[in-house]
Amino acid sequence: MTMGFGCAPAATCHHPTTATTRRSAAAATTTTAAASRGTRRTRDNAPKKNTSVGRRRRTSSARRQNVTASASSSSHQSTSDALQSASVFLVGLMGTGKTTVGKELARSLGYGYFDTDALIEQITKQKVHEIFEEDGEAAFRETESAILAEVASYKRVVVSTGGGIVTQRNNWMHLHNGVTVCLQGNHRTLARRVHKDGIGARPLLKECLSAEEKDEEAQISNIEEKIQSLWQERGKMYAECDIAVSVNGEEGDAYGASVETIVERICKSIDKRLREDGKQEKLRKEPEAGDIEVKDLKTGEKVDKID
């Protein structure tokens, strides 16, 4: 049974899924590939970059499609226009709000939206923490990479990723298909956010808290230590992102900035980065006729030919 793999603006993509006997990267890739064939095709803004796990592969014209968000108006139209249909990938540690911010950013840009963890759960029929417990982290990362390889071929989408997606070198081939934004924040703030949301669905925190620990601040401190440990492991990987955006709020804001504020920061950062890239492109450009003018040092007159 094939499934529709379309996505709605600022909402997790909902679609029927194919049952898999084993939650493996191969099964996930087969399912998502079949899904792409069942969606609406358009020729405009088709994926121009080839994607696969570990290597590039040509995407047939029959699978090319432009994920549009016609039902949503863009409140950051200038940023959307500047992106020229390039997708945006959100990465960062747990607690940075990648999913919540991603949905609002997609709505703001008039983009579609994907969440890799949500897609994995829909396709495998398992929760992320169940995959970790039953198959291990390595199996989860393999499936995650296969999902990313598929969604990276879409244009005009915001993709919220799992915090550890940066740890797999091959994933960067796909992340660099668009603009990568790393959400960062004070580790204490992130720990408060994680604690508020609940840690039951976070497999990396399974051994972080003891059942006997009842003090809330002590629990938050334990989470903070884990977040600091993850940052030490992944900090250099997050540094490869195009843009870093803070989720911190004003002094006294225990849970950081509002979603709207963070989205505004992202759009401003994207605009700034794209302007800088434009200047850099001009500097890299080969000189053309007329770009360089040579004058005689004595007369000051222009020299058309140098003997």
N, C-alpha and C positions, 0 to 999 in steps of 0.2 A: 504494500500500500504506500503510495507516495503522499507527501504532505506539502501544503503551501508554506513557502518560506518568506512571505512578504513581511513588511514591518509597518506599523502605524506610527505617526508622529508622536513623539513624547509619550510613548507607551510601550511596554514590553511586547515583543512580537508574539502574538498568539497563533497557534496553528496546531492541527492534529499531527501526531508524530508516528514514526515507524517503530514498532517494538523490536528491540535488539536482544539477542540471547546473551551477548557479552558486551559490556560497556567498554568498547575499545575504540581507538582512533579510527581504525578501518571502518567499523560500523558507523561511526559518527560521520565520517567523510561520505560514505555511500548514501546515508540518509539525507545529508544536506545537499549533496549533488542532485539527488532525485527531487528534492524540494525545489531547487532553483528552476527545474524544468517545468514545474507546475505553476509558476507565478506569471504575472503580467509582464510582457517584454516591451521595451521601448528602445529606440536606437540612440536617442540623445543621451549624452553623458555616460556612455557605456564604459565599463571597466577597461582601462588601458594598460593595466599592469597584470602580468601573469602571476598566479599564486599557487602554492602547494606546500606541503610539509617537507622542508628540507631542500626543495628545488622549485623553480618557476615552471609553470605549465600554461600552455595557451588555453584561454577560455574561449570556447566556440561562440560564434555570433548568436547562436540559438539561445545561449545562456546569459547573454549580456542583458542587463536591465538597469534602469535608472530608478532608484527608490525615491519616490517623491513624497512630499508632505503637503499636498494641496489642501488638506483639511485644516491646516494650521497656518496662521499668519506669522510672519517673521518680525519680531520686535528689534532685531539686530540685523537689518537687511544689508547694511554696509559691510558687516563682517561676513555675512553669507555670500555676498557678491565677491568679496576679496578672496574667499576660499576657492572660488571657481570650481565648485562641486567636490572639492577634496573632502574626505571624511575626517572626523576628529576622534581620536582614541584617548580615553581617559585611563590613566594608570595611577597607582599610589598605594600606600599602606592601608590596612583596614582602618575604618573610622574616618576616612577622608570624605566619605559621602559620594563615591563615584556613581552609584546608581541614582540617588536622588538628584544630584547635580546634573548627571547625564540626561535624565528625562527633561529637566527644565531647559538645559542648553539646547536640546533637540527642538523643543517647542519654540524657543527664542530664535533659532536660526531658520526655522521652517524645514528642519531635517527629519529623517526617519530615525528610529532608535533601536539598538540592539544591546542586550546584556548577555555576555558570554556565559556567566554562571547560570542564568535563567534558561538559556538555550541548551546547555548541557543537561540540566535537570529535565527539561521537556523531552529531549531526545532519549536519554538513558532511562527515564522513569525512576530516577533516584535523586535524592537530595545530595548536595555536594559533600556533606559530612559523611553520608553513607558510602559514597564512592571511596573516600579516604579510608574509612574503617574497613571496608570489604576488599577493596582492590589495591589500596595504597596510594600515596601521593604521586608516584611515578606514572601509574595508569591514568590518574586524573589529568596530569600535565600533558600526557600524550593526546588525550581526547580534547583537552582545551586547545592545544595547538591546531588540531584538525578543524575545530570550530572556527578559530581565528582565521585560518587559511581561507575558509569559505566567505565569512563576512567581510574580509578585507577586500574582496573583489567588488563590493558595492560602493556606489558613489552617493554623496549627500546623506550620510548617516553619522550619528554619534554612537560610539561603541564604548560601553562601560566594561572594563575587563577585571579579572581577578587580580588580587594584589601580587601574586607570584608569577604572573604571566611574563614578566621581564626576565625571569631566571633562565628561560630557554632561549638560547642564542638564535635559533631559527625563527623565533617569533618576531624578531626585530625586522626581518625581511618584509613581514606583513604590516607591522606597526608603522613602518616608514612609508607605506603606501599613502598615508595621510599625515595629519598634524598630530603629534603626540603631546598630550598635556599631562604633566605630573602634578597631582594634588598633594600638597604637603601641609603639615601643621605641627604645632606644639604637641609633643608626645603625650603630655598629661591631658590635653584637650581631646586628643584622639581616643585615649583610654576612657575618658568620661563618656564619649559618644558610644563607644563599643559596649560599655557596661550598661548604658541606658537602653540600647537596642536589644541587649541580651546576647549571651555568648554561646548558647546551645547549638547554633548552626555554624559555628566557627571552629573547624577541626583543629586549627593550629593553636587554639586556646584550651584544648581538652585537658592537657596536663598543667595548665597555667594556674588553675584555681583548685583548692582543696575543698571538699564538701563541708569540712568543719569550719572553714573561714566564713564568718557571718558579717564581719565589719565591712561596710561598703567602701570606705576609703582604702582599707587594706586590699580589697579586691581590685580596686582601680589601680593601686600601686603595682600589683602583680601583673595586670594587663599592660601597664606602662612599661614594665621591664621587658615583657615579651615584644612589644612594639619597638623598643630601643634595640633589642637583639636583631629583629628583622631588618631594621634600618641599617645596622652595621653590615648585614649580609648583602643587602640590595641597594644601598645608597649609590654606589658607583653605576649600577645598572639604571636606576632612575635618572641619573645625571645625563643619560643619553637622549632623554626626551627633548623635544623642540622647545617646550615652554614649561616653566615651573610656576604654579599658582598657589598662594597661601590660602588656607581655609580658616586661619585665625581671625578672631574678632577683635573688638576694642578691649581695652583693659577691663577686666571684670566679667567678660563674656565667657562663662565656663565652658560652653559648648561651641564656641567659634562663631564665625560670621553666618549670616543668613544665606540661604540657597541663592536668592536673587543677587546678593552682593558678590558671591563667588562667581556666578555666571557673568556678571558685569566685568569682573576682573579677568576672566578667561577671554572674553571678547576683546577687551582692550589689549591684552597681551598678544593675542593672535594678530590684531591689526598692527601693533608695533613690530612684531617679528616679521610680518610680511613686508612692511615698508623697509625694514633693515635688509631683508633678503633682496629686495629690488635694487637697493643701492649697491649691495655686494655684487649683484649680477652685472651691473654696469661697470664696476671696477674690473671684473673678470673678462669683460668683452674684449675681443681682439680689436686693435685700433683700425679705423677705416680711413679712407682718403679724406684729407681735410682735418682729421683729428689732431695731427701734429704739424706745427708750423715752424719752419726753420728760417732764421733771419741772419743776415750778414752782421757780424759784430761791429764792423767799422761804420757801415752806412745805415744799418738798421732796416734795410730793405729785405723783402721776402725772397728767399732763395727757392726757386722751383726745382732745381736740379743740382745734385751734389756730385762733383767730379771725383 
